[in-house]
Amino acid sequence: MRFPILPYLYQPVFCRTYKTVYNPWRFWFLHQVRYLERCWLREYRPDEQHHSY
């Protein structure tokens, strides 16, 4: 994975609803976390079998 330079540069700076991350290392870490969460949500499928008790 490479550093996401465009998302880093295009962050909304003066927006009240978005917390701008100025530290590139912190941005990189948060970007990786969000990426892994999206992958996990995309691949996770709960068991579709319904158990009757």
VENBEL-V222712 format. One record per residue. N is the residue number from 0. BURIAL is 1 if it has 24 or more other ideal C-beta (glycine too) atoms within 12 Angstrom, else 0. Layout:
BEGIN
N	BURIAL
N	BURIAL
END
This chain:
BEGIN
0	0
1	0
2	0
3	0
4	0
5	0
6	0
7	0
8	0
9	0
10	0
11	0
12	0
13	0
14	0
15	0
16	0
17	0
18	0
19	0
20	0
21	0
22	0
23	0
24	0
25	0
26	1
27	0
28	0
29	0
30	1
31	0
32	0
33	0
34	0
35	0
36	0
37	0
38	0
39	0
40	0
41	0
42	0
43	0
44	0
45	0
46	0
47	0
48	0
49	0
50	0
51	0
52	0
END
